[in-house]
């Protein structure tokens, strides 16, 4: 800070509209850093020396908060990579004891739920100076080589299975390459994966999905680009609903056996989803097939 501050103070003192000495500007830079955590390049680029007291305070608080948040992200980011460099190795699969040690390490480091099972090569990371959060329920499986991004926040319910090679994205980017801000055009897209969902091998959950419903099944190599209703079966690129695990009446019975009354999905919601995503599509397909036969 002293080196850069003195250099920037010298440049500022040469500006034709600046009437202060290099030393007095340097002292102001140093004071702004100590009091507001404002760096010398920010002091120079925002012409901090020319602002009145109230404008200085507003700008300094804003930039100082951003700087602290960036530092916090850097600490967490490198802590994650240090952790992953140790625990993603296949050597932790050599014995049940080592596998249990890895499971416990992931639970402790990321604050995940109990009875977690993690295989080798599982990457969990937050990018672009975002202080994203990840929350995970109990009895969750992260199979080998899963790549999980929690930049935009990720919530995973109980008994969720992520098969090998699954990729989850919770952020996107603006295509405007002129955005050179702290996030470089990063767009946060939070994701919720509800209880008992199963995501097949090498499936990709794209940014903006928002929610994968309770008990949903994502087929192998599917590209999910939109919200998935509860208990749906989806496949393809882009992934489409091709069916449901149960009829609405069977789903009600299943929920009665596994969830308290206040957590069950109402039957009218289940029937609406069944009609919208499945039954009506078969009507359209039958109508299309009949139209072809008449030609």
C-alpha positions in Angstrom: 0.0 0.0 0.0 2.8 2.4 0.8 4.6 1.7 -2.5 1.5 2.1 -4.7 0.1 5.0 -2.6 3.3 7.0 -3.0 3.4 6.3 -6.7 -0.2 7.3 -7.2 0.2 10.4 -5.0 3.0 11.5 -7.3 0.9 11.1 -10.4 -2.1 12.9 -8.8 0.2 15.8 -7.6 1.1 16.4 -11.3 -2.5 17.0 -12.4 -3.0 20.7 -13.4 -6.1 21.1 -11.2 -4.5 19.7 -8.0 -3.0 22.2 -5.6 -1.8 19.8 -3.0 1.7 18.4 -2.5 2.6 14.8 -3.1 3.1 14.2 0.6 -0.3 15.6 1.6 -2.0 13.5 -1.0 -0.2 10.4 0.2 -1.3 11.0 3.7 -4.9 11.3 2.5 -4.5 8.1 0.6 -3.1 6.3 3.7 -5.9 7.8 5.9 -8.6 6.6 3.4 -7.1 3.1 3.4 -6.8 2.8 7.2 -10.3 4.3 7.9 -12.3 3.0 4.9 -10.2 0.2 3.3 -10.0 2.2 0.1 -7.1 1.3 -2.2 -4.9 4.0 -3.9 -6.0 3.0 -7.4 -9.6 3.5 -6.4 -8.7 6.9 -4.7 -7.1 7.9 -8.0 -9.7 6.6 -10.5 -12.6 8.2 -8.5 -10.8 11.5 -7.9 -11.3 11.1 -4.2 -9.3 14.1 -3.3 -11.7 16.4 -5.1 -14.9 15.2 -3.3 -16.6 17.0 -0.4 -16.8 15.2 2.9 -20.3 13.7 2.5 -19.6 12.4 -1.0 -16.3 11.0 0.2 -18.1 9.1 3.0 -20.7 7.6 0.7 -18.2 6.5 -1.9 -15.7 5.2 0.7 -18.3 3.1 2.5 -19.4 1.6 -0.8 -16.0 0.7 -2.1 -14.7 -0.4 1.3 -17.6 -2.8 1.6 -16.9 -4.2 -1.8 -13.2 -4.6 -1.0 -13.9 -6.5 2.2 -16.4 -8.7 0.4 -13.8 -9.4 -2.3 -11.2 -10.3 0.4 -13.7 -12.6 2.1 -14.4 -14.4 -1.2 -10.7 -14.8 -1.9 -10.2 -16.4 1.6 -13.2 -18.8 1.0 -12.2 -19.5 -2.6 -8.6 -20.5 -1.8 -9.8 -22.4 1.3 -12.1 -24.4 -0.9 -9.4 -25.2 -3.5 -6.9 -26.1 -0.7 -9.5 -28.5 0.7 -10.4 -29.9 -2.7 -6.7 -30.5 -3.7 -6.5 -32.8 -0.6 -9.8 -34.6 -0.6 -10.7 -35.1 -4.2 -8.0 -37.7 -4.7 -9.0 -41.3 -5.4 -6.8 -42.4 -2.5 -9.6 -41.6 -0.1 -11.5 -44.6 -1.7 -8.9 -47.1 -0.5 -10.9 -48.2 2.5 -14.2 -47.6 4.2 -12.4 -45.8 6.9 -10.8 -43.3 4.5 -14.1 -42.8 2.7 -15.8 -42.0 6.0 -13.0 -39.5 6.8 -13.6 -37.8 3.4 -17.4 -37.7 4.0 -16.9 -36.1 7.4 -14.4 -33.6 5.9 -16.9 -32.4 3.3 -19.7 -32.2 5.9 -17.5 -30.0 8.2 -15.9 -27.8 5.5 -19.1 -26.9 3.6 -21.6 -27.3 6.5 -23.5 -30.2 4.7 -26.0 -32.6 6.1 -25.4 -35.8 8.0 -24.9 -39.2 6.3 -23.4 -37.6 3.2 -21.6 -39.9 0.8 -18.9 -38.3 -1.4 -16.9 -40.2 -4.0 -13.6 -39.0 -5.6 -13.2 -36.0 -7.9 -16.2 -34.0 -6.4 -15.6 -30.3 -6.9 -17.7 -27.7 -5.0 -16.8 -24.1 -5.7 -18.0 -20.5 -5.7 -16.7 -18.1 -8.4 -16.6 -14.4 -9.4 -16.4 -12.7 -5.9 -19.8 -14.0 -5.0 -20.4 -15.0 -1.4 -22.6 -17.9 -2.5 -24.1 -20.4 0.0 -24.6 -24.1 -0.3 -26.9 -26.1 2.0 -27.4 -29.8 1.8 -29.8 -32.2 3.6 -29.2 -35.7 4.9 -28.4 -38.9 3.1 -27.2 -37.1 -0.1 -24.9 -38.8 -2.7 -22.2 -36.9 -4.7 -20.9 -39.6 -7.0 -17.5 -39.4 -8.6 -16.5 -36.3 -10.7 -19.5 -34.2 -9.9 -18.8 -30.5 -10.6 -21.0 -28.3 -8.4 -21.1 -24.5 -8.6 -22.7 -22.6 -5.7 -21.9 -19.1 -6.9 -25.6 -18.2 -7.0 -26.7 -20.2 -3.9 -27.6 -23.9 -4.0 -30.0 -25.8 -1.7 -30.1 -29.6 -1.9 -32.8 -31.4 0.1 -32.7 -34.9 1.8 -32.0 -38.2 0.0 -30.9 -36.5 -3.3 -28.6 -38.5 -5.6 -26.2 -36.8 -8.0 -24.7 -39.5 -10.2 -21.2 -39.5 -11.7 -20.2 -36.5 -13.8 -23.2 -34.4 -13.0 -22.6 -30.6 -13.6 -24.6 -28.0 -11.8 -24.4 -24.3 -12.6 -25.9 -21.5 -10.5 -24.6 -18.5 -12.4 -24.5 -17.2 -16.0 -22.7 -14.3 -17.7 -23.7 -11.2 -19.7 -22.4 -11.4 -23.3 -21.3 -7.8 -23.0 -17.6 -8.2 -22.8 -17.1 -4.5 -21.9 -18.3 -5.3 -18.4 -15.1 -5.3 -16.5 -16.6 -4.8 -13.0 -15.9 -7.0 -10.0 -18.2 -9.7 -11.2 -17.4 -9.5 -14.9 -21.1 -9.6 -15.9 -21.9 -12.5 -13.6 -25.7 -13.2 -13.3 -26.6 -15.2 -10.2 -29.2 -18.0 -10.7 -30.1 -19.7 -7.4 -31.1 -23.4 -7.6 -33.2 -25.6 -5.3 -33.1 -29.4 -5.6 -35.9 -30.8 -3.6 -36.0 -34.1 -1.6 -35.5 -37.4 -3.3 -34.5 -36.1 -6.7 -32.2 -38.3 -8.7 -29.9 -36.8 -11.4 -28.5 -39.2 -13.8 -24.8 -39.6 -14.9 -23.4 -36.6 -16.9 -26.6 -34.6 -16.7 -26.1 -30.9 -16.8 -28.3 -28.5 -14.8 -28.0 -25.2 -16.6 -28.2 -21.7 -15.1 -31.7 -20.4 -14.5 -33.5 -23.7 -13.8 -34.6 -22.4 -10.4 -36.0 -25.6 -9.0 -35.9 -29.4 -9.5 -39.1 -30.7 -7.9 -39.3 -33.3 -5.2 -38.7 -36.9 -6.4 -37.9 -35.8 -10.0 -35.7 -38.1 -12.1 -33.3 -36.6 -14.6 -32.1 -39.0 -17.2 -28.5 -39.6 -18.1 -26.8 -36.9 -20.3 -29.9 -34.6 -20.1 -29.5 -30.9 -20.4 -32.0 -29.3 -18.0 -32.8 -25.7 -18.9 -36.1 -25.1 -17.1 -38.0 -25.8 -13.9 -38.8 -29.5 -13.3 -42.1 -30.4 -11.6 -42.3 -32.8 -8.7 -42.0 -36.5 -9.5 -41.4 -35.8 -13.2 -39.2 -38.0 -15.4 -37.2 -35.9 -17.9 -34.7 -36.6 -20.6 -33.1 -35.0 -23.7 -31.4 -31.8 -24.8 -33.2 -29.7 -23.9 -34.7 -31.9 -21.3 -38.4 -32.6 -21.6 -41.0 -34.2 -19.3 -41.7 -37.7 -20.7 -43.7 -39.0 -17.8 -44.2 -39.1 -14.0 -43.1 -41.7 -11.5 -46.7 -42.0 -10.1 -50.2 -40.9 -11.0 -51.5 -38.0 -8.8 -53.4 -40.5 -6.6 -50.3 -42.7 -6.2 -48.2 -39.6 -5.4 -50.7 -38.6 -2.6 -50.3 -42.1 -1.1 -46.5 -41.9 -1.3 -46.5 -38.5 0.3 -48.8 -39.6 3.1 -46.3 -42.4 3.9 -43.2 -40.1 3.9 -44.2 -36.5 4.8 -46.3 -34.8 7.5 -49.5 -33.2 6.4 -48.1 -29.7 6.3 -45.3 -30.7 3.9 -47.3 -32.6 1.3 -47.9 -31.4 -2.2 -51.7 -30.7 -2.7 -53.4 -33.1 -5.1 -54.7 -30.2 -7.3 -51.1 -29.2 -7.9 -50.2 -32.8 -8.8 -53.1 -33.1 -11.2 -52.4 -29.8 -12.9 -48.8 -30.8 -13.5 -49.8 -34.2 -14.8 -52.2 -32.7 -17.2 -49.9 -29.9 -18.3 -46.6 -31.8 -18.8 -47.8 -35.3 -19.7 -51.5 -36.0 -20.5 -52.0 -32.9 -22.7 -48.8 -33.7 -24.6 -50.1 -37.2 -25.5 -53.3 -35.6 -26.8 -51.2 -33.4 -29.0 -49.1 -36.4 -30.3 -52.2 -38.4 -31.0 -53.8 -35.5 -32.9 -50.6 -35.0 -34.9 -50.4 -38.8 -35.8 -54.1 -38.8 -36.9 -53.5 -35.7 -39.1 -50.6 -37.5 -40.8 -52.7 -40.6 -41.4 -55.4 -38.5 -43.2 -52.9 -37.0 -45.6 
